[in-house]
Amino acid sequence: MERPAWAPRSIDISVPSVSRIYDYYLGGSHNFEVDRAAARKAMEFMPGLPKIMQANRAFMRRAVRYAADAGITQFLDIGSGIPTFGNVHEVAREARPGARVVYVDHDPVAVAHSQVVLEGEADADVVAADLLKPRDILASGPVEQLIDLERPVALLLVAILHFVEDRDDPYSAVAELTAALAPGSLLVLTHASYEGIPLPPARAEGAVDVYKDIRNPLVMRSRDEIARFFEGYDMVEPGLVPMPHWRPETAPEDEDPYAFSGFAGVGRAS
């Protein structure tokens, strides 16, 4: 397999990556055949996966605009993935010029592309770090330089927590991150769930098994389990809901049925 110029030498391009699979679902070009093969296999069981990812991105943009309109000028996007059109810094600055953004990902391809996209940007940067190591994120150079933790921050955890198994205690990682944020900060989150998927759970499990096979288990949590991530935060209306129902800009009934798979919500620190 020929290595393209954009792929860092440090990555194994024979192993699928959830970031590159996500990029494929969104119609991006920074993925390999091994990623596309895994995505197609998952789509044999759950053909609407691209619609779910598109709903994630659409919610993220609405939530960022909401945060910016509420006066927040600092954004910490963990599990940011490979840059696509309508990144957080683009959406935030459209509503709030001068907004500062730090992206965080542990995928070398996502980090490398973010560095290219952000070259020359004074108010946006990327950190190579893991969600499960909050101290590394909070103590990183870009966060210390761009994010003032004494002022409100929008913390984005979009489509990342369902890749963290219970044994790795994602609740503690989120609690450590949110505890470092000032009152008025926002927690922006989406999470996969069997609830809302327009398929029998047994069939949806086939797609979950594909992620397990590529050593990136997909953990489907219930609405109540997802709500636990917001402990200590007051939910912004309309609460924790299927993605198209969170402050929609178009009629939810016009959305693809798969877009309602999983939940999205925004919480505010008091």
Buried (B, 14 or more C-beta within 10 A) or exposed (E): EEEEEEBEEEBEBEBBBBBBBBBBBBEBEBBBEBBBBBBEBBBEBBEBBBBBBBBBBBBBBBBBBBBBEBEBBBBBBBBBBBBBEEBBBBBBBBBBEEBBBBBBBBBBBBBBBBBEBBEEEEBBBBBBBBBBEBEBBBEBEBBEEBBEBEBBBBBBBBBBBBBBEEEBEBBEBBBBBBEBBEEBBBBBBBBBBBBBBEBEEEEBBBBBBBBEEBEBBBBBBEBEBBBEBBEEBEBBEEBBBBBBBBBBEEEBEEBBEBBBBBBBBBBBBE
